[in-house]
Amino acid sequence: MTSTTLSPYRIEVTQARAFNSEWIKFRSLRSTWYSFGIALLVAIGLGVLFSALRGRDLHSHGFIGPDFDPVEISLRGMMLAQLAVGVLGVLFVTGEYSTGMIRASLSAIPKRVPVFTSKVAVFGVATFLIATVASLIAFLGGQAALSSYHFGVSLSSPGAVRAVFGGGLYLLLVGLLAVGLGFAIRNTGGAIAALFGLMLVLPILGEALPSSWQMHVNKYLPMNAGSSIMTSTHHPDLLSPWAGIGVFALYAVAALTVGLVVLRHRDA
């Protein structure tokens, strides 16, 4: 007969330990580094490429239209980088559901709110830092390309710092929207489809609306509202930069709220 001796020591579950656990899982995933690498490459590479092409085109025509925004041009790569960030946000959540690891996570941390807040915090902090760096490098590289044709601007230009910071904020909110959808839907394909539907399909459908409706509806759609912060000039068809990012933040908060409710009230 064998006897089992229980350890007299109990490890208290704290928010800090939950955060550290999620950080270990996050940095251990290959998809994390692949997705961030693709996002950096796309944001910077396309930003420089678009700037060089637009600069050459303007130089050859010798005419600058009233809608020319050198800051926006250098940050256009962020619009494609959002796909990589969004997919990563979904996978960070649904990957645990598909493998069943979520049960182990919730067994180790019975209270589900710390698991949720830790995932959101880890993903949010990492995404914002990397996205802001990508936005800054894309801006500097793009303006260097435009400067070769004498169209570039500096960070001291009106709206430039806000747009660069806004690029990181925009990708952060895309990622948080994806995390919220991941918790709410719990299926990788379904959550990615919902994310791309909100971000990419809704603007297309909006263009099909009667023109009298478009001006009242399109500017409140997620991508249209959020992307206005990455411009240095105000477009009349869009919300102001901070109002737009505020509307986009509401979409992310709504998705996270639904995701938290589902996590707390449904079995894993």
N, C-alpha and C positions, 0 to 999 in steps of 0.2 A: 504494500500500500504506500502511495506517495502522498505527501501533504503539500498544499499550496500556501505559500506565505504571501500575503498581500503587502505591497510596499506601503510603509507609513507616510510616504511623501505623495502629495497630490499637486499636480501642476495646474495652477489657476489659469483659466482661459480669460485672456484680456484682449482688448482691441489691438494693442501693439503686437501681441503674438499672432493674432489673426492676420494682421497686415503683413507681418514677416512671412507667414506661411504662403499668402497669396503672392508675395514678391518672389519667393523661391520658385513657385510654380510658373509664374509669368516669365521670369528670365530663363527658365529651363526649357521652355518650348521653342522648337526650331521656327515655328510659324511666327513667333514674335520678331526674331531678327530678320527673317525673310521679308516679312511685311513692312517693317520699318525701313529695311534697306531699299525695297522697291519704292516706298513712299519718298524717301530722300532722293533717290535717283530720278524719279519722275518729276518731283517738284522742282528740283534744281536744274536738271537737264532740259526739261521742256520750257522752264522759265527763261533760260539763256537762249535756247533755240528760237522761241517765239520772239524774243526781244531783238535778236540779230536779224531775223527775217523781216520783222516790222520796220526796223531801223533802215534796212537796205531798201525796202519798198518806199518808205517816205522820202528817203534821200533821192531815189531815182525819179519820183514824181515831183519833188520839191514843193509839196503842199501838205500842211498839217490841218486836219479837220478839227472842229470844236470839241469833238468827243475823244480826242487823243489823251490817253492817261498812261504815261510811262510806268507808273507804279503798278497799275492793274496788269499791264502786259507782262511784267516780270514775275507776277504771282499767279499767272494762269495755270501753271503746272500744279498748283495746289488743288485745282478742281479735279484732276485725275488722281492725284495722290489720295484723295478722300476715299477712293474705292479700296485701296489697300488697308487704310486705317479702319474703315467700316467692316471689312471682312475679318480683320484681326479682332475687333471688338466683339463680333458675334462668336467667333471661334473660342475666345477666351472663356466664354460662358457655356456655350452649347457643347464644346469639346468634353467637358466634365459630365454632361448629361449623356452623351453618346457612349462614353466608356464606363459609366456608372460610378466614376470617382466622386461625383457630387454627394453620393451617400456617405462615403468616407469623410468628406469635408464636414457634412452636417452632423455626423456622429461625433467627430472630434470637437466640433463647436455647435452644441445643440441649439443655442440661440441663433436664429438665422440672420438677424439684422447685422451682426458683426461680419458674417461672411459676405453679405451684400455690400456693406460699406467699404470693406477691405478691397474687394474686387474693383469697385468703382474708383476708390482712391488710388490704388496701384496703377490701374490702367490710365486714369486721368492724368496723374502727375507725369508718368513716363511719356504719354502721348503729347502733352502740352510742351514739355521740354524739347523733345525731338522735333515736333512740328514747328516750334518757334525758331529753332536753329535752322531748319530747312527753309523757312520763310525768309530769314535774314540772308542766308547764303544765296537763295534764288534772287532776292532783290539786288544784292550787291553784284552778282554775276550778270543779271539782266541789265542793270544800269551801266555796267562796264561795256556790254555789247552795244547798247544804245548810244553810249558816249562816243564810240568810234565813229558814229554818224552825227554827233553833236546834238543828240536828243535826250541824253541821260540826265537824271536828277540825283540829288544826294539825300541822305537821311534827314537833313535839316529842311528839306522841302515840305511845304504844308501837307499834312495828312500822311506822310511817308511812315513815320514811326507807328502811328495808329494802324496803318494798313499791314505793316510787318507783324506787329503784335497781334493784330486781328487774324492773320493767317494761322498762327498757332492756336488762337482761340476757336477759330472755325473748325479746324481738324479735331480739336478737343471735343467740341460738341457733336461732331459727326460720330466720333468714337463712343461717346456716352449714349447717344441715341441708339447705336448698335448694341451696346451692352444691355440697355433697357429692353430692346426687342429680343435679345437672346434670352433673358430671364423670362420674358412674357410668353414667348413662343416655344422655347426649349428645343427647337429643331433647327439645325444649321441651314438647310435649304430654305425653310420657311422664313427664318429671320432675315437671311440675306435678300430673299425676294421682297420682303416687306420693306427693308431698308432701301433697296434700289428703286422700289416703287415710289416711296416717299420722296427720295432725292432726285431721281432721274425721270420717272414716268409722269409724275404730277405736273412738272413744268411743260411737258409736251402736250398733255391733255389740256392744260391751261391755255395754250396757244389756240386750241380748237374752240374756245369759248367765243361768244359774240364780243366784238370789240368793246362794246359798252361795259361788259363784265370784266374783261381782261385787266383793265387798269385798277379795278377794285379787288381782284382776287389774286392775280399772279404775284404781286409784291409780298403777299403773306405766305406764299409757299416756302417750304424749308430752305431749299438751296438758294432761291432768289433773295429771301430775307437775309440769310446768313452771309452770303457772299458780298453783300454791299459794304461790309467793313473792310474788304480788301481793295477798295478803290480810294483814290485821293481826291476825286471830284464827285459831286453828287449827281446821280442820274435821276431824272424826273420820274421815271417809271418804277424806281425802287424806293424802299424806305431809307431813311437816313441811316448811316452806319451803325450807330449804337442802338437805335430803335430796331433795326433789322436783326442784329445779333441777339437782342433781347427776345424777339419773337422766336427766333431759332432756338434759343435756350428753353423756351416754354415747351417746344416739341420734345427736346431731350428730357426735361423734367417730367413731362407727362409719360414718356416711355419708361423712365426709371421708376416712377410711381407705380405704374401698372406691373412692371417686373417685380417690384418688392412685394406687392399684394399677392401676386401669383406664387412667389417663393414662400411666403409665410403661410398661405392657406392651402397649398397643394402638396401632396406627397412627392418626394423626389423620385 
